[in-house]
Amino acid sequence: MLSRIQKEENLFIRILVKTVARLYNNDKNFYMERDEKGIFS
């Protein structure tokens, strides 16, 4: 059985991971769009 604190930590970590993944994907798309225009090529 997880203690309540551990459950809250797990929830926080999951939210953090989702947020970071979303930001990472947005950045990746942003750079890919820029790359198509030849700025980073």
N, C-alpha and C positions, 0 to 999 in steps of 0.2 A: 504493500500500500504506500503510495506517495503521501508525504505530508503536504499540508496546504501550501506551505512556503515553496516546496519543490514544484507543485502544480503551477503556482503563480509564476515561478521562474521559467518553467517550460513554456507557458503561454507567452510570456514576454519575449523569450528567445525566438519562438515561432513568428511572432509579429515582426520582430527585428529582422529576421531572415527574409520574410516576405517583402518588407519595405526595401531592404538592401537589394534584393533580386529585382524588384520593380524599377528602382533607380538605375541599376546596372543595365537592365534591358533598354530603358529610355535613353541612357547615354550611348549605348551601342547603336541604337537606331539613329540617333542624332549624328554620330560620327559616320555611319554608313551613308546617310543622306548627303553629308558634306563631301564624303569621298567620291560619290557619284559626280559631283560638280568639279572634282579634280583638285580640291584644296589640299587634301592629305595624300594625294597620290604621288 
